[in-house]
Amino acid sequence: MASLAGLDEVGRGCLFGPVFAAACCLDAAALPILAAAGVQDSKALKPVHRQRLLPVIDGLATELGLGQASAREIDQQGIRAATELAMVRALQRLAKAPRLVLVDGNLRLRPWRNLQQTVVRGDQRCLTIACASIVAKEARDDLLLRLDRRFPGYGLASHKGYGTPRHREALKRLGPTPLHRLSFLGKIPGAAETLPETPLNSHGASPGSPATTSGSSWP
């Protein structure tokens, strides 16, 4: 368990903001505690439950890593490559490379040279991946709550950047912000014009934020 990391992403299908990934390492003693606490796929949990679980995970995890890739990187590289970039950055935040990475889903992490295994519905079947999904979800939601104040009128605090009717209507009315994924907006009429740049860095967060640094240089 000490050399195994669960890895998951959140925000892949959003129209706005970065895609986040988290890596989680646990020891065997933490597993029954986390299971009893109700850890599961973050999408199946209410926000208040995720918020209560976050300090439990933080206290029991032997290591946690968080990474992200910006909307600009998504537009430049495509969503799969940008998601992989966020995942590698999350793994780089760990003190040392895990011997085995469990990746949620059925797509391998192509840049990762060490041993890995994909796990379909891993956030429902594997506690390390479920913990990673909660950590990534809470970190991204927290960022979107702060960005809602910077970009009022889009409803970011409620839909977290996903393509809800309210979000699409705001895009038609206001146009995209510099943190919208322009490559995702082609089918939304009136959402093609870009606005001036903001002082946010290329990862869509304030300079110095832990999630904006890549950690160590491996793999």
N, C-alpha and C positions, 0 to 999 in steps of 0.2 A: 504493500500500500504506500510506503514512503516514497517509492520511485514511480508512482503512477499519478497522472494528472487527468482530470476530466475537463473537457473544453466545449464551450458552447458560445453561440452568438445571439445577438438580439438587434432588431432594427433593419434586417436585411430588406424587407419589403416596403420600407417607409419612403415617402417622397421628400422628406426633409432630414437633414442632419447626418451625423456619422453613424456608421455601423459599429457596434461594440462587441467585444468578446471578453470572456473571463476564463481563467484556468484555475482549478481548485485541486489541492492535494489534501488528503485526509489520512488519518491512521485508523486502524481497525476498530479501536475503542469508540471512535466518534460515530460509527455507522448506526448502531441501535439508538443512540440519543437523537440523532438527526431524523431517523425514521419515525421515532415516537413524537418528535416535535411537529411532524407533518410536512417535511421537506418533499417536494415533488416538482414537476414541471412548473416553471414560473407562470406560464400562461393559464394554468389551472388554479392559481391562487389569487385571492382578492388582494388588492394593494396593502390593506392593513395587515394581512397575514404575512406577506413578503417582508414588510417593514419590521415585523416582530422577529422574523427568522434571520434577518441579516446579521444582527449582533451575535446570534447563536452560531451561525456559520463562521463569522469572523473569529469568534473565540475558540472554535474547535478545529478549524482548518490549520494544517501545518504550514501551508503556504497558499496565498492567493495572488493572482496576477490579473491585471486589467489592461486592455488595449483597445484602440479604436482606429478607424480609418475615416477620413473626412469625406464630405460630399464631393469635394473637388477630386479626391483620389478615386472615388466611385465613378465619377464621370470620365476620368482619364483612363482608368484601368478596367472598368467593368465591375459589376457587383461581386462576382465570385472571387476575382483576384484581390479586390479591396477587403472582402471578408477574410480571406486568407492572411492578408497583411495585418488586420486587427488581431487575428488569432495568434500569429507569430509574435506580435508585440506583447500580447498577454503572456505567452510562454516565456518571453525574454524578461518579464518582470519577476519570474521565479529565481531563487538564488542559484539553482543549477538545473540543467536540462533533465527532465524526467526520462526514465528509461522507456516508458510506455505512455502514449497519449491516447485517451479515448475520445474520439471526435463524434459529436452528435450528428446524426444524419447518415447519408450513404455516399458522400463525396469526400475523398481523401484530401488531406491538407498537403497540397503538392510541394510547397517550399520546405516542408519538414523532412529532414534526412534521417531522423531517428525512428524507432519503432512506433507504429501507430495502428489503431484499429477503429474503424467506423462502427457506430452503434445506431441502428435505425430506432427512432423514438427513444434515444438514449436519455433524454431529460425525463422520461417516464420510467425508465428501467434501471438507471444507474445513479446512485446518490452523489457521486462526485460531479457528474454532468448536471444533475438537477441543482446542486449548490452553485455551480458555475452559471447556470441560467438565471438564478435568482440574483446573484451578484451583478451580472451584466445588465439585467433588466432594471434593477434599482439604480445603478450608476447612470444608465442612459436616461431613465425617467427624471432623475434629479437634474441632469443637464438640461433636459427639455423644459422643466419647470422654470429654470433660470433664463433660458432663451425665450420663453414666452413673454417675459418682461421686456426683453430687448426688441422683440418683433411682435408687438400687439396686433390683434385683429385676425390672426390665423387660427386661434384656438389650440395652440401647441400643448398647453397644459392639460387639455382634455384628451386629445387623440394621439399625442406623442409623435406626431409627424406622419402618421398613417393616412392613407388616401380616403378619408371619410367624406361624405357629401359636404359637410361644413368646410373642410379643408379645401376641397376642390372649388367650392364657391368663392372662398377667400382668394384663391389663386387667380381666378378669373377676374375678380374685382381689384385686387391689389398687385397682382404679378408676383413673381418669385422673389425671395430674399437671396442674398449671396450664399446662404447655407442650404438652399434647395438643390436637389439632384436634378439638374437640367436634363440629363439623359433619361429621366423617368417621366418627364412632363410633356412629351411629344403629343400625347393623345388628349391633352387638356386644352381646349381652345382658350386663347388669351393669356396663356401662362408661359410665353416664350421669351419675354423680355427680362433682362437681368438688371439688378439694381446695383448701386455703388458698393464697393467693398467695405467690410467692417473691420475693426481692429482685432478681431479674433484671429488666432493663428490657424495654420493649415489643418489642424485636427478639430476645429470647431469648438475649442474650449479656451479658457483664459490661460495665458502663458504661465508656466510653472505648475499647472495642474498635474497631479500624479499620472493621470490617464494619458497625458500628451507625451510622455517620455517613453522611450522604447526599452529602457533597462540595459541589460548586458548585450553584447554584440553577437552572441551565438544564436541560431546554429550557423 
